Amino acid sequence: MSSTKGLGAWVNPYWRRLIHAVTFYTRIPWPNNMAFDSHDLIRGNVFFPLIGWLVAGFAALVCVASLQVFQLPVAILLSMIATIWLTGAFHEDGFADTCDGFGGGYGQQAILTIMKDSRVGTYASVGLCLLLLLKYQSLLLLPQLLLGLWLGHSLSRFVPLVLMSSLPYVREQAKSKIGVTELKLSRVELVIAASFAAFPLLFVEIEQVIALVLVIVVLTYLLHRWFHKVLGGITGDCLGASQQISEAVVYLVLGATCWNAI
């Protein structure tokens, strides 16, 4: 009996953190019998790549169902709409705000002020349109579309966790609902998150695995250096932008024509 209680005490916190992550990063409703806990929400970020599995699964379901009625281009577009609906355009919004801030601001304070503005500017509009078009065209080129969706949504959600754990949060503490130090994941948590993110790589050719890992490492380094140089750290919008950029890059790598020659 005591061993059962011990197992439950170990599993329950992680289950609650997973529920917090799912309801925060998607439109899936909050369970009525569970109390909200900000600590569980923050620690639930370890499951962020696993949320990518859920989003990719939903995209794949919509795509396969749509293919029974429409051609591939329409099915892919409907799957993209489905993922945007499921996530509430959470990361797209961060990408758009980052485009506006970095495109129209000069200096840290000006950039942060623009990013906080709820209005959508030219840089955001153009950047988001080009990003969605790039993802759409890249998905059309994927030889294994469903696997590509899984990889894109999974790997891209690990990059923000690395940035979150290695850069300071630059919003003023008084204006932030989350403590700066709490955002950082421990090494164990990063390993757990990395295992979720990397699992789909088991189903990809070794050449593509190497390419994806190298590109993700380089991209993470460049984003880290860029955010640190311009802002001195990251914001939530920067994290959303890093997810969107990483997702598009994964699709680009998987759809590259060079694999046809190997």
C-alpha positions as CSV (number, residue, x, y, z in Angstrom):
1,M,0.0,0.0,0.0
2,S,2.8,2.4,0.9
3,S,4.6,1.7,-2.4
4,T,1.4,2.5,-4.3
5,K,1.2,5.8,-2.5
6,G,4.8,6.5,-3.2
7,L,4.4,5.9,-6.9
8,G,1.3,8.1,-6.9
9,A,3.2,10.9,-5.1
10,W,5.9,10.7,-7.8
11,V,3.5,10.5,-10.8
12,N,0.9,13.1,-9.7
13,P,3.1,16.3,-9.9
14,Y,4.3,15.4,-13.4
15,W,0.8,14.6,-14.5
16,R,-0.4,18.0,-13.2
17,R,2.4,19.7,-15.0
18,L,1.5,18.0,-18.2
19,I,-2.1,19.1,-17.8
20,H,-1.0,22.6,-17.2
21,A,1.2,22.6,-20.3
22,V,-1.5,21.1,-22.5
23,T,-4.1,23.7,-21.4
24,F,-1.7,26.6,-21.6
25,Y,-0.3,25.8,-25.1
26,T,-3.5,24.6,-26.7
27,R,-7.3,25.3,-26.6
28,I,-7.9,22.1,-24.8
29,P,-10.1,23.1,-21.8
30,W,-9.0,23.1,-18.2
31,P,-10.2,20.2,-16.1
32,N,-12.8,21.3,-13.5
33,N,-11.4,19.1,-10.7
34,M,-7.9,20.6,-10.8
35,A,-6.6,23.7,-9.2
36,F,-4.2,26.0,-11.1
37,D,-0.7,26.2,-9.9
38,S,1.8,28.7,-11.4
39,H,4.8,26.5,-10.4
40,D,3.3,23.5,-12.2
41,L,2.7,25.7,-15.2
42,I,6.4,26.7,-15.4
43,R,7.8,23.3,-14.6
44,G,5.4,21.9,-17.2
45,N,7.5,23.4,-19.9
46,V,9.5,20.2,-19.8
47,F,6.6,18.7,-21.8
48,F,6.7,21.4,-24.5
49,P,8.1,19.1,-27.2
50,L,5.4,16.5,-26.2
51,I,2.8,19.1,-26.9
52,G,4.3,19.2,-30.3
53,W,3.3,15.6,-30.7
54,L,-0.3,16.5,-29.9
55,V,-0.3,19.4,-32.4
56,A,1.3,17.3,-35.1
57,G,-1.2,14.5,-34.5
58,F,-4.1,16.9,-34.9
59,A,-2.5,18.3,-38.1
60,A,-2.0,14.8,-39.5
61,L,-5.6,13.8,-38.6
62,V,-7.0,16.9,-40.4
63,C,-4.7,16.4,-43.4
64,V,-5.6,12.7,-43.8
65,A,-9.3,13.4,-43.5
66,S,-9.1,16.3,-45.9
67,L,-7.3,14.1,-48.5
68,Q,-10.5,12.1,-48.8
69,V,-12.2,15.1,-50.3
70,F,-9.5,17.5,-51.5
71,Q,-6.1,17.5,-53.2
72,L,-2.9,17.7,-51.2
73,P,-2.4,21.5,-51.4
74,V,-5.8,22.1,-49.8
75,A,-5.3,19.4,-47.2
76,I,-2.0,20.9,-46.1
77,L,-3.6,24.3,-45.9
78,L,-6.5,23.0,-43.8
79,S,-4.0,21.2,-41.5
80,M,-2.1,24.5,-41.0
81,I,-5.4,26.2,-40.1
82,A,-6.2,23.4,-37.7
83,T,-2.9,23.8,-35.8
84,I,-3.2,27.6,-35.6
85,W,-6.7,27.1,-34.2
86,L,-5.5,24.4,-31.7
87,T,-2.7,26.6,-30.4
88,G,-4.6,29.9,-30.6
89,A,-1.9,31.3,-32.9
90,F,0.2,31.5,-29.7
91,H,3.6,31.2,-31.3
92,E,2.6,33.0,-34.5
93,D,1.7,36.0,-32.4
94,G,5.1,36.0,-30.8
95,F,6.8,35.8,-34.2
96,A,4.7,38.7,-35.4
97,D,5.5,40.9,-32.4
98,T,9.2,40.0,-32.8
99,C,9.1,41.1,-36.4
100,D,7.6,44.4,-35.5
101,G,9.9,45.0,-32.6
102,F,13.2,44.1,-34.3
103,G,12.1,45.6,-37.6
104,G,10.9,48.9,-36.3
105,G,12.7,49.5,-33.1
106,Y,16.2,50.9,-32.4
107,G,17.6,49.9,-29.0
108,Q,16.4,47.6,-26.3
109,Q,13.7,49.8,-24.8
110,A,12.2,50.8,-28.1
111,I,12.1,47.2,-29.3
112,L,10.5,46.0,-26.1
113,T,7.9,48.8,-26.2
114,I,6.9,47.9,-29.8
115,M,6.7,44.2,-29.0
116,K,4.3,44.9,-26.2
117,D,2.0,47.0,-28.4
118,S,-1.1,45.0,-29.4
119,R,-1.3,46.6,-32.8
120,V,0.0,44.8,-35.8
121,G,2.5,46.6,-37.9
122,T,3.9,46.2,-41.4
123,Y,6.8,44.1,-40.3
124,A,4.5,41.7,-38.5
125,S,2.1,41.4,-41.4
126,V,4.8,40.8,-44.0
127,G,6.8,38.5,-41.8
128,L,3.9,36.3,-40.8
129,C,2.6,36.0,-44.4
130,L,6.0,35.0,-45.6
131,L,6.5,32.6,-42.8
132,L,3.2,30.8,-43.4
133,L,3.8,30.7,-47.1
134,L,7.3,29.3,-46.5
135,K,5.9,26.5,-44.3
136,Y,3.1,25.8,-46.7
137,Q,5.4,25.5,-49.7
138,S,7.9,23.4,-47.7
139,L,5.3,21.0,-46.5
140,L,4.2,20.4,-50.2
141,L,7.8,19.2,-50.9
142,L,8.0,16.7,-48.1
143,P,8.2,13.0,-49.3
144,Q,6.9,11.9,-45.9
145,L,4.4,14.6,-44.9
146,L,3.1,13.1,-41.6
147,L,6.6,12.3,-40.3
148,G,7.7,15.8,-41.3
149,L,4.8,17.3,-39.3
150,W,5.8,15.3,-36.3
151,L,9.5,16.3,-36.6
152,G,8.7,20.0,-37.2
153,H,6.3,20.4,-34.3
154,S,8.5,18.4,-31.9
155,L,12.0,19.6,-32.6
156,S,11.0,23.3,-32.9
157,R,9.6,23.2,-29.4
158,F,12.9,22.3,-27.9
159,V,14.7,25.4,-29.2
160,P,12.8,27.8,-27.0
161,L,13.5,25.7,-23.9
162,V,17.3,26.0,-24.6
163,L,17.0,29.8,-25.0
164,M,14.8,30.0,-21.9
165,S,17.4,28.2,-19.9
166,S,20.4,30.0,-21.1
167,L,19.3,33.7,-21.5
168,P,17.7,36.0,-18.9
169,Y,14.2,37.2,-19.2
170,V,14.4,40.9,-20.0
171,R,11.0,42.1,-19.1
172,E,10.8,44.0,-15.8
173,Q,10.2,41.7,-12.9
174,A,7.3,44.0,-11.6
175,K,5.5,43.6,-14.9
176,S,6.1,39.9,-15.2
177,K,3.8,37.2,-13.7
178,I,6.7,34.7,-13.7
179,G,9.9,34.8,-11.7
180,V,13.0,35.1,-13.9
181,T,14.9,32.3,-12.3
182,E,11.9,30.0,-12.4
183,L,11.8,29.9,-16.2
184,K,15.1,28.0,-16.4
185,L,14.9,24.3,-16.8
186,S,17.3,22.1,-14.9
187,R,19.8,19.8,-16.8
188,V,17.6,16.8,-16.0
189,E,14.5,18.6,-17.4
190,L,16.3,19.6,-20.5
191,V,17.4,16.0,-21.1
192,I,13.8,14.8,-20.6
193,A,12.5,17.5,-23.0
194,A,15.3,16.6,-25.5
195,S,14.2,13.0,-25.5
196,F,10.7,13.9,-26.4
197,A,11.9,16.3,-29.1
198,A,14.4,13.8,-30.6
199,F,12.3,10.6,-30.5
200,P,10.8,11.2,-34.1
201,L,14.4,11.2,-35.4
202,L,14.5,7.4,-34.9
203,F,12.3,7.2,-38.0
204,V,14.5,9.3,-40.3
205,E,17.5,8.4,-42.4
206,I,20.8,8.9,-40.7
207,E,21.9,11.6,-43.2
208,Q,18.8,13.7,-42.4
209,V,19.2,13.1,-38.7
210,I,22.7,14.5,-38.8
211,A,21.6,17.5,-41.0
212,L,18.6,18.3,-38.7
213,V,20.7,18.1,-35.5
214,L,23.4,20.3,-37.0
215,V,21.0,22.9,-38.4
216,I,19.0,23.0,-35.1
217,V,22.2,23.5,-33.1
218,V,23.5,26.3,-35.4
219,L,20.0,27.9,-35.5
220,T,19.8,27.9,-31.7
221,Y,23.3,29.4,-31.4
222,L,22.4,32.2,-33.9
223,L,19.1,33.0,-32.2
224,H,20.8,33.0,-28.8
225,R,23.5,35.3,-30.0
226,W,21.0,37.6,-31.8
227,F,18.6,38.0,-28.8
228,H,21.5,38.5,-26.4
229,K,23.2,41.1,-28.6
230,V,20.0,43.1,-29.3
231,L,18.0,42.7,-26.1
232,G,20.4,41.2,-23.6
233,G,18.0,38.3,-23.2
234,I,14.6,36.9,-24.3
235,T,10.9,37.7,-23.9
236,G,7.9,35.4,-24.5
237,D,7.6,36.8,-28.0
238,C,11.2,35.8,-28.7
239,L,10.5,32.3,-27.6
240,G,7.4,32.1,-29.8
241,A,9.4,33.4,-32.8
242,S,12.2,30.9,-32.2
243,Q,9.6,28.0,-32.3
244,Q,8.1,29.3,-35.6
245,I,11.5,29.8,-37.2
246,S,12.7,26.4,-36.1
247,E,9.6,24.7,-37.4
248,A,10.0,26.3,-40.8
249,V,13.7,25.4,-40.9
250,V,12.9,21.7,-40.1
251,Y,10.5,21.6,-43.1
252,L,13.1,23.2,-45.3
253,V,15.8,20.6,-44.4
254,L,13.4,17.7,-44.9
255,G,12.2,19.0,-48.2
256,A,15.6,19.9,-49.6
257,T,16.3,18.5,-53.1
258,C,19.8,17.3,-52.1
259,W,18.3,14.2,-50.5
260,N,17.2,13.0,-54.0
261,A,20.8,12.7,-55.0
262,I,21.9,10.7,-52.0
